Amino acid sequence: MNQERTMSRGIRSSRLISYDDTARSPPMAVPMRNRHPEGSSASFRNSYDPGSRKEHSMSKNIEQLLICGLCELRLTVPKMLNCQHTFCLECLEECLHKQTDRSFIGCITCGTKQLLKDPDLTVLPSNLHIDNMLQMMHPAPSLSTSLIRSPVGSYQLENMLCAICWLGHVDELARQVGQLEGQLKSAIEKLDHKLIDYKSRFSEINDEITACFRDKMLALQRQQTELLDSSQGILNDAVCSHELVREKIDQLLASIGRPIGGALDPVQLYLKMHKDMSVILEEVSLWGRERILFNREKLKVETIFDAPTAPTVKRSSSAKAAPKHQLHPNSSETTVAQFYKSHIYKPRLLWNHCQRPTGVGFAPWNHDGLEKPLLYVAGSECRIVFAIDKTNGHIVQKITHDELSYPQGITFDPERKELFVSDKWKHCIFVFSQEGQLLRKLCTKGDQAGQLRSPEGIAFCTGDCLFVCDTGNDRIQCLSTTDGKAHAQFGRLTKDQLIKASQTKISSRMVDLKNPTDIAVQKNASVLVLDAGNRRVKLFNKYGEQLLEFGQTGTINGQFQYPEVIGVDPAGFILVGDGGNAKILVYRPNGQFVTALGSRGDSAGKFNWISGLCVSKDWEIVISDYKNHAVQLIS
């Protein structure tokens, strides 16, 4: 009996499997005992048998199990829901027909809703236990076998029911085992497809990672190239200044090697040698005093001085303004030359708010709230163009951009109120508005017309014309101020440059130029070029035809050691800043030498390396000193 109950519990637990819509094997036909004729002796005996009462009670309970919960009649074609409750097929179909949503069917007993894959309810599983019990209650005529009732009849009935259920469930379990195998194969296929998709996604991720780091490496390579150019530029400047000091030492050694007794004035010669010796020793002590370091965090080459001083602005000790001169642009050459020879220039401003200043210039417009135009200073080390008030040295405006690398020369378009800045390391021209906003960039790196290589001095001419010292290409280019296209070029041009220029109808002329560093435009639109490599000043018309040339190498007044910048005053006199001799040389418009201003040193009125020069309308001279890290205004 216990064995039968255990089997019954196992069958119930198997019902919890969610059946699919596949057809089931029909229930087995169960043979039943035929009822004995009414009034037989066996029936008479059993009516008074206590076991007969027990059997009658069990039959009543079985009869209740065979009642449909919907129609409250005996089940016909019973169908079982997932909740294990059983109803007539016809009753379930009637309930489903009354529903508006036929995607599910609800159990009236427990309220559970079962989703339907197919509205055909005949595919619902049968309750094998109920089917077998119904067949026992209505035995088939062919199975009218008579069984003798015994005191253990109830045991035989239960034994027959369990055996029939067991066989039916074994068939059902065998069918479901086959379904499990199919589900597992489908799961394997689905899992494999997911793995393929997963690998495909990781392949895309790997491609994205590769592309991302490729872009980053290209950006780092470009940054590395810029840093190497910066480092090489500092080294080139140091080597150049070293060569100048060595050249001075060699010249002094040559003078010392000659007998002093044969000189006309041995005392004066000795004093000159002693003075030159003092200057050389001072330059040797100052050379290389800065320390060059690479800042890994900022990715920048920095110059650090052993004894840095706080930025200062010095004004003249006298509160009185400089006496007003009587010069004007139409003054005669004799008057202007006499002024330069007799006038005692005094420093009115000493400004050292930036490291290694280069180009300087006065804006041709007045700033809001100021009566005088601002003085613009290009700071090559800090990559900022400063606009300062010349009366007190206060910084009024700072102009910069993330791409600005080494500002060198500056010039202005008075009509459009635009500022042009040449970038020596970016090989282009930056154009800023009066408010300091970047408007455009002109040119790219190269050697063809309209391309630049290490440009330095620039000068604006009337109309749409900008003259640029294309220093690295040993030429001068006349460019459009709007788009940077070349109008003309002259200098050391190659055959390929001449051919391509002729094809694009760009005026080109071969001229002997070597590292031109600065340029200025005179009132008659003639162009002054400082040919630094040849230590000469050359005058051209706007077509590149040479009109004048002067200058020679030497250390005496009027000669060039290492000229780097040039300027023109309102009367057309030419001023040349010579870094090698640490002086400003003044020439007439025809190239005749007039006088020299300044001397070597690091105090007010002295220079160490002149890197920028301009003259205001009031004959104020502004000098930037690359090595003293200062800007001076003298008048």
C-alpha positions in Angstrom: 0.0 0.0 0.0 2.9 2.4 0.9 4.5 1.5 -2.4 1.3 2.5 -4.3 1.0 5.9 -2.4 4.7 6.6 -3.2 4.0 6.0 -6.8 1.0 8.3 -6.7 3.1 11.1 -5.2 5.7 10.7 -7.8 3.0 11.0 -10.5 1.7 14.2 -9.0 5.1 15.8 -9.0 5.6 14.9 -12.6 2.5 17.0 -13.4 4.4 20.2 -12.5 6.2 19.9 -15.9 4.9 22.6 -18.3 3.4 20.5 -21.1 3.7 21.8 -24.6 1.2 21.6 -27.4 2.2 18.2 -28.8 -0.4 15.5 -28.9 -0.4 12.9 -26.2 -0.8 9.2 -26.5 -4.4 8.1 -25.8 -5.2 6.7 -22.4 -5.2 3.0 -21.9 -8.4 1.1 -21.7 -8.8 -0.3 -18.2 -10.7 -3.5 -17.6 -13.3 -3.3 -14.8 -15.1 -5.8 -12.7 -18.8 -6.3 -13.7 -21.3 -5.5 -11.1 -23.1 -8.5 -9.5 -26.8 -9.0 -10.2 -29.0 -7.2 -7.8 -30.1 -9.4 -4.9 -27.3 -11.9 -5.2 -25.9 -13.5 -2.2 -22.6 -11.6 -2.5 -24.5 -8.3 -2.5 -26.5 -9.4 0.4 -23.4 -10.3 2.4 -21.6 -7.1 1.5 -24.5 -4.9 2.6 -24.0 -6.0 6.2 -20.2 -6.1 5.9 -18.4 -3.1 7.7 -15.8 -3.2 4.8 -18.6 -2.6 2.4 -19.4 0.7 4.1 -15.8 1.8 3.8 -15.8 0.9 0.1 -19.0 2.8 -0.4 -17.5 6.0 1.2 -14.4 5.7 -1.0 -16.5 5.4 -4.2 -18.4 8.5 -3.2 -15.1 10.4 -2.8 -14.0 9.2 -6.2 -17.3 10.3 -7.7 -16.6 13.9 -6.4 -13.2 13.9 -8.2 -15.0 13.2 -11.4 -17.2 16.3 -11.2 -16.4 19.3 -13.5 -16.1 22.6 -11.6 -17.8 24.5 -14.4 -20.9 22.5 -15.3 -20.9 20.5 -12.0 -21.6 17.3 -14.0 -19.4 14.3 -14.5 -16.4 15.1 -16.6 -16.5 14.5 -20.4 -13.3 14.7 -22.4 -11.4 16.0 -19.3 -8.5 18.5 -20.0 -5.9 19.5 -17.4 -4.5 23.0 -17.0 -1.0 23.8 -15.8 -2.4 24.4 -12.3 -3.4 20.6 -12.3 -7.2 21.4 -12.2 -9.3 19.4 -14.7 -12.4 20.5 -16.6 -14.5 19.3 -19.5 -13.2 20.3 -22.9 -16.6 21.6 -23.9 -16.8 23.8 -20.8 -13.3 25.2 -21.3 -14.1 26.0 -25.0 -17.3 27.8 -23.9 -15.4 29.9 -21.3 -12.7 30.8 -23.9 -15.4 31.7 -26.4 -16.9 34.2 -24.0 -13.5 36.0 -23.5 -12.4 39.0 -25.6 -8.7 38.1 -25.1 -8.2 34.5 -26.2 -4.5 34.4 -25.7 -5.0 32.9 -22.3 -7.5 30.8 -20.3 -8.1 31.2 -16.5 -8.8 28.5 -13.9 -12.1 29.0 -12.1 -10.8 27.1 -9.1 -7.5 28.9 -8.3 -7.7 31.9 -10.7 -4.3 31.0 -12.4 -4.1 32.3 -16.0 -2.5 30.0 -18.6 -1.1 31.5 -21.8 -2.2 29.7 -24.9 0.0 29.1 -27.9 -3.0 27.8 -29.9 -6.7 28.6 -29.4 -7.4 25.0 -30.1 -8.0 23.5 -26.6 -7.9 19.9 -27.7 -4.1 20.2 -27.5 -4.3 20.6 -23.7 -3.0 17.6 -21.8 -5.4 14.9 -20.5 -5.5 13.9 -16.9 -4.6 10.3 -17.1 -5.7 9.6 -13.6 -9.2 11.0 -14.2 -9.4 9.2 -17.6 -8.7 5.9 -16.0 -11.2 6.5 -13.3 -13.9 7.4 -15.8 -13.2 4.2 -17.7 -13.6 2.2 -14.5 -16.9 3.9 -13.8 -18.1 3.1 -17.4 -16.4 -0.2 -18.3 -16.4 -1.3 -22.0 -18.8 -4.0 -23.0 -16.0 -6.2 -24.2 -14.4 -6.1 -20.8 -17.3 -7.6 -18.8 -15.1 -9.9 -16.9 -16.5 -10.8 -13.5 -14.3 -10.6 -10.5 -15.3 -12.2 -7.3 -15.7 -9.7 -4.5 -13.5 -10.5 -1.5 -12.9 -8.8 1.8 -9.9 -7.3 0.3 -11.8 -5.9 -2.7 -10.9 -2.4 -1.9 -7.2 -3.3 -2.0 -7.6 -4.9 -5.4 -9.3 -1.8 -6.7 -6.6 0.5 -5.5 -3.9 -1.9 -6.9 -5.6 -1.8 -10.3 -5.8 2.0 -10.4 -2.2 2.5 -9.5 -1.0 0.0 -12.0 -3.0 1.7 -14.8 -1.8 5.2 -13.8 1.8 4.0 -13.7 1.8 2.6 -17.2 0.2 5.7 -18.6 2.7 8.0 -16.9 5.6 6.0 -17.9 4.6 6.5 -21.6 4.1 10.3 -20.9 7.5 10.5 -19.2 9.2 8.7 -22.0 7.7 11.2 -24.5 8.8 14.2 -22.3 12.3 12.8 -22.1 12.5 12.9 -25.8 11.3 16.5 -25.7 14.0 17.4 -23.2 16.6 16.1 -25.6 15.2 18.4 -28.3 15.1 21.4 -25.9 18.7 20.7 -24.9 19.9 20.6 -28.5 18.0 23.9 -29.2 19.6 25.4 -26.1 23.1 24.4 -27.4 22.4 25.9 -30.8 21.2 29.2 -29.1 24.2 29.3 -26.8 26.6 28.8 -29.7 24.9 31.6 -31.6 25.2 33.9 -28.5 28.9 33.0 -28.3 29.4 34.0 -32.0 27.6 37.3 -31.4 29.7 37.9 -28.2 32.9 37.3 -30.1 31.8 39.6 -32.9 31.1 42.3 -30.4 34.5 42.0 -28.9 36.0 42.1 -32.3 34.3 45.5 -32.8 35.5 46.7 -29.4 39.1 45.7 -30.2 38.8 47.6 -33.5 37.6 50.7 -31.5 40.4 50.4 -29.0 43.0 50.1 -31.8 41.5 53.2 -33.6 41.4 55.2 -30.4 45.0 54.5 -29.5 46.1 55.0 -33.1 44.6 58.5 -33.0 46.2 59.2 -29.6 49.6 58.0 -30.8 49.3 60.3 -33.9 48.5 63.2 -31.6 51.4 62.3 -29.3 53.7 62.1 -32.3 52.6 65.5 -33.5 53.2 66.9 -30.0 56.5 65.2 -29.8 57.5 66.8 -33.1 56.5 70.2 -31.8 58.5 69.7 -28.6 61.5 68.6 -30.5 61.3 71.6 -32.7 61.0 73.8 -29.6 64.0 72.1 -28.1 66.0 72.4 -31.3 65.1 76.1 -31.6 66.5 76.8 -28.1 69.6 74.9 -29.0 70.0 76.7 -32.3 69.8 80.1 -30.5 72.4 79.0 -27.9 74.7 77.7 -30.6 74.4 81.0 -32.6 75.2 83.1 -29.5 78.1 80.8 -28.7 79.5 81.3 -32.2 79.2 85.0 -31.8 81.1 85.0 -28.5 83.8 82.7 -30.0 84.1 85.0 -33.0 84.7 87.9 -30.7 87.3 86.0 -28.8 89.1 85.0 -32.0 89.1 88.6 -33.1 90.5 89.8 -29.8 93.2 87.0 -29.9 94.2 88.2 -33.3 94.5 91.7 -32.1 96.5 90.6 -29.1 98.8 88.6 -31.3 99.9 91.7 -33.2 102.7 93.7 -31.7 101.4 96.6 -29.7 104.6 98.6 -30.2 103.8 99.2 -33.9 100.5 100.9 -33.1 100.1 104.7 -33.5 98.6 105.0 -30.0 99.6 101.9 -27.9 97.7 103.2 -24.9 94.4 103.6 -26.6 94.9 100.2 -28.2 95.5 98.6 -24.9 92.4 100.3 -23.3 90.3 99.1 -26.2 91.6 95.6 -25.8 90.9 95.7 -22.1 87.3 97.0 -22.7 86.7 94.3 -25.3 88.1 91.8 -22.9 85.6 92.9 -20.2 82.7 92.6 -22.5 83.7 89.1 -23.6 84.2 87.9 -20.1 80.8 89.2 -19.1 79.2 87.5 -22.1 81.0 84.2 -21.2 79.7 84.5 -17.6 76.2 85.1 -18.8 76.1 82.4 -21.5 74.3 79.3 -20.5 73.1 80.6 -17.1 69.6 79.3 -17.8 68.6 75.7 -17.2 66.5 73.9 -19.8 64.1 71.3 -18.4 61.4 69.2 -19.8 58.1 69.3 -17.8 56.6 65.9 -18.1 53.2 66.9 -16.6 52.7 69.9 -18.9 54.7 68.4 -21.8 56.6 71.6 -22.3 60.3 72.6 -22.6 60.9 75.2 -19.9 63.7 77.6 -19.3 64.6 78.2 -15.7 67.0 80.9 -14.5 69.1 80.4 -11.5 68.3 83.8 -10.0 64.9 84.8 -11.2 63.7 88.3 -10.5 60.2 89.4 -10.0 58.7 91.2 -13.0 59.2 95.0 -12.7 58.1 98.1 -14.5 60.5 101.0 -14.2 59.7 104.5 -15.2 62.0 107.5 -15.4 62.9 108.9 -12.0 61.8 112.4 -13.3 58.1 113.0 -13.1 58.3 115.4 -16.0 57.4 114.2 -19.4 60.1 114.0 -22.1 60.6 117.3 -23.9 58.6 117.6 -27.1 60.8 117.5 -30.2 60.1 119.6 -33.3 60.3 116.7 -35.8 57.5 115.8 -38.2 57.3 113.3 -41.1 58.3 116.0 -43.6 61.3 117.2 -41.8 64.5 117.4 -43.8 67.0 114.6 -43.6 69.6 117.0 -42.2 67.2 118.0 -39.4 66.4 114.4 -38.5 70.0 113.2 -38.7 71.0 116.0 -36.4 68.3 115.0 -34.0 69.6 111.5 -33.8 73.2 112.6 -33.2 72.4 115.2 -30.6 69.4 113.8 -28.8 70.0 112.0 -25.6 67.7 109.0 -25.4 66.5 108.1 -22.0 64.6 105.0 -20.9 60.9 105.9 -20.2 59.7 102.4 -19.6 61.4 99.1 -18.6 58.9 96.2 -18.7 59.9 92.6 -18.1 56.6 90.7 -17.6 57.4 88.0 -20.1 60.3 85.7 -21.0 62.1 86.1 -24.3 60.0 88.9 -26.0 60.2 89.2 -29.7 58.2 91.4 -32.0 56.8 94.8 -30.9 54.5 97.3 -32.4 52.0 100.1 -31.8 48.4 99.5 -32.7 47.1 102.0 -35.3 43.9 102.4 -33.2 43.1 103.6 -29.7 41.8 101.3 -27.1 38.6 102.1 -25.2 39.3 104.6 -22.4 42.9 105.3 -23.5 44.1 108.4 -25.3 47.2 106.7 -26.7 47.4 103.4 -28.7 48.5 100.3 -27.0 52.0 98.7 -27.3 51.8 95.1 -28.4 54.6 92.7 -27.3 55.0 89.1 -28.6 56.1 86.7 -25.8 57.6 83.7 -27.4 58.2 81.8 -24.2 54.7 82.2 -22.8 52.9 82.1 -26.2 51.0 85.3 -25.5 50.8 88.7 -27.2 50.5 91.4 -24.6 48.8 94.7 -25.1 50.2 97.2 -22.6 49.8 100.8 -21.7 53.1 102.5 -22.5 52.6 105.2 -19.9 52.6 102.8 -16.9 53.3 99.4 -18.3 50.0 97.9 -17.1 48.8 94.9 -19.1 45.5 95.9 -20.7 44.9 92.7 -22.8 46.4 89.3 -23.4 45.9 87.6 -26.8 46.6 83.9 -27.2 45.3 80.7 -28.6 45.8 77.0 -27.9 47.5 76.5 -31.3 49.8 79.5 -30.9 53.3 78.0 -30.4 56.0 80.7 -31.0 54.8 84.2 -31.8 57.5 86.1 -33.6 56.6 89.1 -35.7 53.5 91.3 -35.4 51.8 93.9 -37.7 48.4 95.5 -38.1 45.7 96.2 -40.6 44.4 99.7 -39.6 41.2 99.5 -41.7 39.9 96.2 -40.5 41.5 96.5 -37.1 43.2 93.2 -37.3 46.4 91.9 -35.7 48.7 89.6 -37.6 51.1 87.3 -35.7 53.7 85.1 -37.4 54.3 81.7 -35.7 57.9 80.5 -36.2 57.2 76.9 -35.1 53.7 76.5 -36.5 54.8 77.9 -39.9 51.7 80.1 -40.3 50.2 83.5 -39.7 47.5 84.0 -37.0 45.0 86.8 -37.5 43.2 88.2 -34.4 40.5 90.8 -34.1 40.9 94.0 -32.0 39.2 92.1 -29.1 41.7 89.3 -29.3 39.5 86.7 -31.0 41.1 84.4 -33.6 39.7 85.1 -37.0 41.7 82.8 -39.3 45.0 81.2 -40.0 47.0 81.8 -43.1 49.3 79.4 -44.9 50.8 75.9 -44.0 54.2 74.5 -43.8 56.1 74.0 -47.1 58.3 75.5 -49.7 55.8 76.3 -52.5 54.1 79.7 -53.1 51.7 80.4 -50.3 53.5 78.0 -47.9 55.9 79.0 -45.1 58.8 77.6 -43.2 59.8 79.3 -39.9 58.4 82.8 -40.8 59.7 85.7 -38.7 59.2 89.4 -39.6 55.9 90.5 -41.2 54.7 93.9 -42.5 51.3 95.1 -43.7 51.0 97.1 -46.9 48.1 99.0 -48.3 45.3 97.0 -49.8 45.2 93.2 -49.6 48.9 92.7 -49.2 51.0 91.2 -46.4 54.8 90.9 -46.7 56.3 87.9 -44.8 59.9 87.0 -44.2 59.8 83.3 -45.2 63.1 82.8 -43.3 63.4 79.0 -43.7 62.9 79.2 -47.5 65.3 82.2 -47.9 62.6 84.4 -49.6 60.0 87.1 -49.2 56.4 86.5 -50.0 53.6 88.9 -50.6 50.4 87.2 -49.4 46.7 88.0 -49.4 45.5 89.1 -46.0 42.2 87.3 -46.4 43.2 83.8 -47.6 47.0 83.7 -47.6 47.3 83.2 -51.3 50.6 84.4 -52.8 50.7 87.5 -55.0 54.5 87.6 -55.5 57.7 86.1 -54.2 61.4 86.9 -54.5 64.5 85.3 -53.0 66.5 82.1 -53.5 63.9 80.2 -55.5 64.4 76.7 -56.8 63.7 75.6 -60.4 60.6 73.7 -59.2 59.3 76.8 -57.3 59.7 78.9 -60.4 57.9 76.4 -62.7 55.0 76.0 -60.4 54.8 79.8 -59.8 54.7 80.4 -63.6 51.9 77.9 -63.9 49.8 79.7 -61.3 50.9 83.1 -62.6 52.6 84.3 -59.4 55.2 86.9 -59.9 58.6 85.5 -59.0 62.1 86.8 -59.0 65.5 85.3 -58.1 67.3 87.4 -55.5 70.2 86.6 -53.2 68.6 86.4 -49.8 69.9 84.3 -46.9 67.7 83.9 -43.8 65.8 87.2 -44.0 64.6 87.9 -40.5 62.7 91.2 -40.7 60.9 93.5 -43.1 59.5 97.0 -43.1 57.4 98.9 -45.6 58.1 102.6 -46.4 55.6 105.3 -47.3 56.2 104.8 -51.0 55.4 101.1 -50.7 59.1 100.1 -51.1 60.1 97.2 -49.0 63.1 97.1 -46.7 64.5 93.5 -46.0 67.0 92.7 -43.4 69.1 90.0 -45.0 70.6 88.6 -41.8 72.5 85.7 -43.3 74.4 88.2 -45.6 74.6 91.0 -43.0 73.0 93.4 -45.4 69.9 95.7 -45.7 68.2 95.5 -49.1 65.5 97.8 -50.5 63.0 96.4 -53.1 60.0 97.7 -54.9 56.8 95.7 -54.5 57.7 93.6 -57.6 60.9 92.3 -56.0 63.3 94.5 -58.0 66.3 95.5 -55.9 66.8 99.3 -55.5 69.4 99.7 -52.8 71.8 97.6 -50.7 74.1 98.6 -47.8 75.8 97.1 -44.8 79.0 95.2 -44.0 80.2 92.8 -41.3 82.2 94.2 -38.5 82.2 95.4 -34.9 82.7 99.2 -35.4 79.7 101.6 -35.5 77.8 101.2 -38.7 78.8 97.6 -39.3 76.7 94.5 -38.6 77.6 91.6 -36.3 74.3 89.8 -36.2 71.4 92.1 -37.3 68.0 90.7 -36.6 65.3 93.4 -36.7 64.6 96.5 -38.7 62.3 99.5 -38.3 61.4 102.8 -40.1 60.7 106.1 -38.4 58.1 108.6 -39.7 60.7 110.4 -41.8 61.9 107.3 -43.5 65.1 106.8 -41.6 66.1 103.1 -41.2 66.9 101.6 -37.7 68.6 98.2 -37.4 68.7 96.2 -34.2 72.1 94.3 -34.1 72.0 91.6 -31.5 75.7 90.8 -32.0 76.9 94.4 -31.3 74.0 95.1 -28.9 73.2 98.4 -30.6 70.6 100.2 -32.6 72.1 101.5 -35.8 70.5 104.5 -37.5 70.8 105.1 -41.3 69.5 107.7 -43.7 66.9 106.5 -46.3 69.8 106.1 -48.8 71.7 103.8 -46.4 74.2 106.3 -45.1 75.2 105.6 -41.5 74.1 108.3 -38.9 74.7 107.1 -35.4 74.5 104.1 -33.0 72.3 104.0 -29.8 72.9 101.9 -26.7 75.5 99.4 -25.5 75.7 95.9 -24.0 74.4 95.3 -20.5 71.3 94.3 -18.6 70.4 97.7 -17.0 68.1 100.4 -18.4 69.3 101.8 -21.7 71.5 98.8 -22.4 70.8 95.7 -24.4 72.0 92.1 -24.6 70.2 90.7 -27.6 67.8 93.0 -29.6 64.9 90.8 -30.9 62.2 93.5 -31.6 62.2 97.1 -32.8 59.6 99.7 -33.7 59.4 103.5 -33.8 56.2 105.4 -32.9 54.8 108.5 -34.6 56.4 110.6 -31.8 59.9 109.1 -32.5 59.6 106.8 -29.4 61.8 103.8 -29.9 60.7 100.4 -28.5 63.2 97.6 -28.1 62.6 94.1 -27.0 65.6 92.2 -25.5 65.5 88.5 -25.9 68.2 87.7 -23.4 67.4 90.3 -20.8 63.7 89.3 -21.0 62.7 93.0 -21.1 61.1 95.6 -23.3 62.4 99.2 -23.2 60.8 102.4 -24.4 63.3 105.2 -25.0 62.6 108.7 -26.1 
